[in-house]
Amino acid sequence: MVLTIVGLLLAGLLPMISGQVEQRRLNDTRQQLSEIRDALIGYAVINGRLPCPAAPATTVGTESFAAGHNASDGICSNFYNGYIPAATLGLSGMNENGLVVDSWDNPIRYAVTLWNHALTKTDGMKTVGISGLNPGSFSYLLVCSTSIGIDTSSPPSCGATGKSLTPEPGVPIVIFSTGSNGISATSGDELHNLSGTRVFISHDQAQNGYDDIVIWLSSNTLINRMVAAGKLP
């Protein structure tokens, strides 16, 4: 009888404990993404440019340029479908492939605008200046509330169904975790985030099985930090 009662009590506590563990992972990953965003800003302040994303097949965790290219032209190999270049940023918590992982041990994704490669090449931002970095001047990345009706061409659009969560017409970088289900995504919105376009989706994690965590850096924040550091104009 005692064992039965204990078993019932444990059965009732397990869902509660599981929920608390999951909430802790969510909170930790959100904090981790925020710290990575700060690291990217710090890198831009020191180097005058943003790093390229790491390639999916990387084993060293460094930024990846397209074949035959480097920081002098800023042409990345994976502008929209890469990973956080942990080694380049000096981050810890890398897996065996050199990729920084979230609370579910899934590699954290990173996308950066490819507009004229101005943000990823040496002195690119300084060359175009503040007016050239005005988001009205070119197509940045968008974060939309749904993948239904989006337009991924240039300029991208959230369409008539969704709404933009980012300042118009977009942002220079997007960072996201694929959540507990990683690349085993079943939600159409999650699958779109893995499709390698300049448009990303973010909404309530309880909606349609979606559990990605998406954050971004606004152009104004980036410009202000660069100006304060004397890197612009």
C-alpha positions in Angstrom: 0.0 0.0 0.0 2.8 2.4 0.9 4.6 1.7 -2.3 1.4 2.3 -4.3 0.9 5.7 -2.6 4.6 6.7 -3.2 4.2 5.6 -6.8 1.1 7.8 -7.3 2.8 10.7 -5.7 5.8 10.4 -8.0 3.6 10.0 -11.0 2.0 13.3 -10.1 5.3 15.1 -9.5 7.1 13.9 -12.6 5.1 16.2 -15.1 5.7 19.1 -12.8 9.4 18.4 -12.5 9.6 17.9 -16.3 7.9 21.2 -16.9 10.3 23.0 -14.6 13.3 21.5 -16.3 12.0 22.5 -19.7 11.3 26.0 -18.5 14.8 26.2 -17.2 16.2 25.2 -20.6 14.1 27.8 -22.3 15.3 30.5 -20.0 18.9 29.4 -20.2 18.8 29.3 -24.0 17.2 32.8 -24.2 20.0 34.1 -22.0 22.5 32.3 -24.1 21.2 33.9 -27.3 21.3 37.3 -25.8 24.9 36.8 -24.7 25.8 35.6 -28.3 24.2 38.8 -29.7 26.4 40.8 -27.4 29.4 38.9 -28.5 28.6 39.6 -32.2 28.3 43.3 -31.4 31.6 43.2 -29.6 33.2 41.5 -32.6 31.9 44.2 -34.9 33.2 46.9 -32.6 36.7 45.4 -32.5 36.9 44.3 -36.1 34.7 46.8 -38.0 32.6 44.0 -39.4 30.3 41.1 -38.5 31.7 37.6 -38.8 30.4 35.2 -41.4 28.3 32.2 -40.1 30.1 28.9 -39.6 29.4 26.3 -42.3 27.1 23.4 -41.5 30.0 20.9 -41.9 32.5 22.8 -39.9 34.7 21.0 -37.4 36.5 24.0 -36.1 33.7 26.5 -35.3 35.2 29.4 -37.3 33.5 31.7 -39.7 33.3 30.4 -43.2 33.9 32.3 -46.4 32.9 31.1 -49.9 35.7 29.3 -51.8 38.4 31.8 -52.9 37.1 34.6 -50.7 38.0 36.1 -47.3 37.4 39.1 -45.1 38.6 41.5 -47.7 35.4 41.0 -49.7 33.2 39.5 -47.0 31.5 36.8 -49.2 30.3 34.2 -46.8 29.6 30.6 -47.7 26.4 30.4 -45.8 24.7 33.8 -45.3 21.3 32.5 -44.3 21.8 28.9 -43.2 25.0 28.9 -41.1 25.8 28.5 -37.4 27.4 30.7 -34.7 31.1 30.8 -35.4 32.0 30.0 -31.7 35.7 29.8 -32.1 35.9 33.1 -34.0 33.9 34.8 -31.3 35.8 33.1 -28.5 32.7 31.4 -27.1 32.7 28.3 -24.9 30.2 25.4 -24.9 31.1 24.0 -28.3 30.3 20.4 -29.4 32.7 18.0 -31.2 32.1 19.9 -34.5 33.1 23.2 -33.0 29.6 24.6 -32.9 28.1 26.3 -29.8 25.0 24.4 -28.7 21.8 25.3 -26.8 20.3 23.7 -23.7 19.1 20.7 -25.8 22.6 20.3 -27.4 21.5 21.6 -30.7 23.8 23.9 -32.7 22.7 27.6 -32.6 21.9 29.1 -36.0 23.1 32.5 -37.3 22.2 34.5 -40.4 23.6 37.8 -41.6 22.5 40.0 -44.5 24.4 39.6 -47.7 23.6 43.1 -49.0 26.8 44.1 -50.9 28.7 42.2 -48.3 29.1 45.5 -46.5 28.6 44.1 -43.0 30.9 41.2 -43.3 33.9 42.6 -45.2 36.8 44.5 -43.7 35.9 48.2 -43.2 32.7 47.5 -45.2 30.4 49.4 -42.8 32.9 52.3 -42.5 33.1 52.5 -46.3 29.3 52.8 -46.9 28.9 55.0 -43.8 25.9 55.6 -41.6 23.7 56.8 -44.4 24.6 53.7 -46.4 23.7 51.5 -43.5 20.3 53.0 -43.2 17.9 50.0 -43.3 15.8 51.9 -45.9 18.7 51.6 -48.3 18.7 47.8 -48.9 17.1 44.5 -48.0 17.9 43.2 -44.5 16.5 40.0 -42.9 12.9 39.8 -41.8 11.3 38.0 -38.9 7.6 37.3 -39.6 4.8 35.9 -37.4 3.9 33.1 -39.9 5.4 31.5 -43.0 2.0 31.6 -44.8 2.1 34.1 -47.6 5.7 35.3 -47.1 7.8 36.6 -50.0 11.5 35.7 -49.8 12.6 37.7 -52.9 14.2 41.2 -52.7 12.8 43.1 -50.9 11.3 40.3 -48.7 7.9 40.6 -47.2 5.7 39.0 -44.6 2.8 39.1 -47.0 -0.9 39.9 -46.2 -1.3 37.1 -43.7 1.6 37.7 -41.3 3.1 40.7 -39.7 6.7 41.8 -39.4 8.2 41.5 -35.9 11.3 43.4 -36.8 11.7 47.1 -37.7 11.0 47.7 -41.3 12.4 46.8 -43.6 14.4 44.3 -41.5 17.5 43.6 -39.4 21.1 42.7 -40.2 21.4 39.5 -38.2 19.1 36.8 -36.9 20.1 34.2 -34.2 18.0 31.2 -33.3 17.7 28.0 -31.4 15.8 25.1 -33.0 14.4 24.2 -29.6 13.9 20.8 -28.1 13.1 19.0 -31.4 16.2 20.3 -33.2 16.2 19.6 -36.9 13.4 17.0 -36.4 10.9 19.9 -37.0 7.4 19.1 -38.0 5.9 22.6 -37.9 5.9 24.4 -41.3 7.2 27.5 -39.6 10.1 25.6 -38.1 10.9 24.0 -41.4 10.9 27.4 -43.0 13.6 28.6 -40.5 15.8 25.8 -41.8 15.1 26.5 -45.5 18.0 29.1 -45.9 16.1 32.2 -46.9 16.3 35.8 -45.7 12.9 35.5 -43.9 12.5 33.8 -40.5 9.5 32.9 -38.4 8.9 33.6 -34.7 5.8 33.2 -32.5 4.3 31.6 -29.4 6.1 28.3 -28.8 2.8 26.5 -27.9 1.4 27.2 -31.4 1.3 24.4 -34.0 4.2 22.5 -32.3 6.6 25.4 -32.9 9.4 25.7 -30.4 12.2 27.7 -32.0 13.6 30.7 -30.1 14.5 33.6 -32.4 16.2 36.9 -31.6 17.7 39.6 -33.8 19.9 42.7 -33.8 18.5 45.9 -35.1 20.5 48.1 -37.5 20.1 51.1 -35.2 21.5 49.2 -32.2 24.5 48.1 -34.3 25.1 51.5 -35.7 24.9 53.2 -32.3 27.4 50.8 -30.8 29.7 51.3 -33.7 29.5 55.1 -33.4 30.1 54.9 -29.7 33.2 52.9 -30.3 34.5 55.3 -32.9 34.1 52.8 -35.7 31.6 55.0 -37.5 31.2 57.3 -39.3 
